[in-house]
Amino acid sequence: MIISPEIIEDIKFRNNIETVISSYVNLKRAGSNFNGLCPFHSEKTPSFTVFPATQSFYCFGCGAGGDAITFTMRMENLDYLSAVKLLASRSGISLPEDSNITGKKEVGRQRIIDMNKDAARFFHSMLLDEKIGEPGREYIIDKRGLSMPIIKHFGIGYAPNSFASLHDHLKKLGYSDEEMITGFLCARSKKNNSVFDLFRDRVIFPIFDITGNVIAFGGRRLDGIKELKYLHTNDTPAFKKSKNLYALNFAKNHGSDSMILCEGYMDVIALHASGFENAVATLGTAITPEQARVFSRYTKKVIISYDNDEAGQRAADKAFRNLQDVGIDVRILKSDSTEAKDPDEYIKKHGKDRFLKLLNSSKSKFEFEMDRILLAHNINIMDERVKASKELCNAIAGYPAQVERELYARKVSKLLEVPPESILKDVDSILNKRRKQEKSNEKTEIFRQSSGIGDRVNPESSLNIKANKIEESILGLMLYKPELLKIGIDHLTVDDFVTSLCKRIFDSVSSTFKECGKYDIGYIQGDFTIDEISRIAKMVASRELLTNNNEDELMRLINSLSNEKNKNDIAGYDNILDIIKNKKS
């Protein structure tokens, strides 16, 4: 059953876009619209705009756009149907039980969450099983020293060294092979087509979302082989690795002032067990811009506590940049012990009180960089002092605030015995070079976008740039002004459009309009990807910035599109498309 336009309309009416977005983004009025910092990419100047008149949003920086449903999909990492259900639930609207937007039998987010819950219970029971769970207990209790209350608190489990233990268990509970494969709990053998468990002979760490749902798993192998030491759930309908943090469901209640960012599960668990319940970890990768923005919703300061090895320090440097971009005060914890490479080892060797002192003495990014540079160069030797000066000037140039640059320049001038004016002069020279490079990059990007080069949403746009711009203007005008919809539909057919994407958009919009007598982007979202919806939002947003949005302008654009198509050899255009399709295949 398809959710009716009336229900979609009611959901959007009760979930005003300004209200929905303002719960995530600090919006400020700008005329009849609202502006704010985009939650989908890092920026210092607002390029994210909410248009109350059309109940839409669009970011002129990263291109994300759509309506309240699209925004919820992006922010909560949901598919379309799940986002509709969430908004309906928030506003007290009941949906038909068998509603299906796409008409396809897809594994939904809630089904994955239900299955993960059952899988987590299975793994935990296996750990507690006297015989089966012995390898897991030997590692987690005997070797790592975790208590049973902590094990239960984090839901830690054990995956037996069996080909299909979990598969058989979930099968009995009514889950299909396809659901287990989609949820990254099982995989299908290429040799005999049988389905097998992905997590085997591993200690299992359930990963929870902020509401306590089990959305994924991490598993540490116990056979001593370093290759694929940790196995993490791939992206599923319920989980996106780049947007989640381990133990955030606990830390969010203790980290309003600061949070501790660790590398691994065991570091986080050890810190929580010692009373540092504001600790979280990334999920097997360096911190992403999305995770940095998640941090910004829950804390003011992040203390990075990564391993002291070279890889850990490189990851810390990247974390600095991503966290600083979203306005978080970032500090780094520098260990004063050669006997402990991570927080878990440190607390075991030196105790939690000394670790607390270490936290309180954590350093700023510049102090960390300065120590690293000075450690690498002997500044008592002139050539080495010059090299250190160049590296330190590059580091200072990375700070946007002039006050920060001046303060750091004075600090460096004292250490190197160089006038601060000389340091600042070199910093300004570096900044000028960077600005010139940025302008050059901007020009290149403008050319790339205007020519359609690299357009992954509508790759055919580069084959007929002018016609594509006209057809996007037509669609944007029709969707911005509902009274022009019927006029456009009466004067156009699918074949009048050039690119496949615009053909699909027109076909979907006209079919919806003819069936319902009206149109809303929420009616058709199930037919398009989230990036395609953003492109539609861009078309509408582009018209909102213009004043000539009337019937005369629509007819002028329709005539222009017809003329532009007549100029081109359509057969030749089709041949180019065939060549592209053949190359892809």
Beta strands, then each sheet from edge to edge (+ up, - down):
strand 1: 28-30
strand 2: 33-36
strand 3: 48-51
strand 4: 56-59
strand 5: 65-66
strand 6: 157-159
strand 7: 186-188
strand 8: 195-197
strand 9: 202-208
strand 10: 214-221
strand 11: 230-232
strand 12: 259-262
strand 13: 279-281
strand 14: 301-305
strand 15: 329-332
strand 16: 363-364
sheet 1: 1+ 2- 3+ 4- 5+
sheet 2: 6+ 9- 10+ 11-
sheet 3: 7+ 8-
sheet 4: 13+ 12+ 14+ 15+ 16-
end
